């Protein structure tokens, strides 16, 4: 019988961060890096992931729009459809 997958909010913080980093490393991180920026995970509360942009992404008008939507879409499609990304 296959092992049942734990809900994202039931994982410990280290497991959550590993999942998030794995999901972001293929497309999101290279995109942000190519523009001279990046993001860091500040906190995770249930299914809300709090992030801070740095470098060129900090203060960029797209960071709170299209970029945020792309990050959220990536995490929702790869980890849990209820994840929300909150810029700090």
C-alpha positions, -999 to +999 in steps of 0.1 A: +000+000+000+014+034-009+025+057+019+000+085+025+014+120+018+013+143+048-005+176+044+019+206+039+008+223+072+014+190+091+050+188+081+078+202+103+093+235+093+125+219+079+104+196+056+083+225+045+113+246+036+129+217+017+097+213-004+095+250-011+131+253-021+128+222-044+097+237-060+113+271-066+148+260-077+138+250-113+121+281-125+116+308-099+150+312-085+168+313-119+143+339-131+148+362-100+186+357-102+187+366-139+172+400-129+197+405-100+174+396-072+160+368-051+138+359-022+141+343+012+115+325+033+109+343+065+082+322+081+055+296+074+022+297+093-001+268+083-004+273+045+009+309+044+045+313+033+060+347+042+088+358+019+111+388+015+126+399-018+161+412-020+184+427-046+167+441-076+134+423-067+131+444-035+109+473-044+103+462-080+067+469-090+063+434-105+074+417-073+039+422-057+021+413-089+032+389-116+062+376-098+042+369-066+015+351-087+042+330-104+057+320-071+023+312-056+013+292-087+045+272-086+040+263-050+003+255-054+009+233-084+038+214-069+030+212-032-005+222-021-032+242-039-041+261-008-006+277-002-006+315-002+026+336-005+027+367+015+054+394+009+068+409+041 
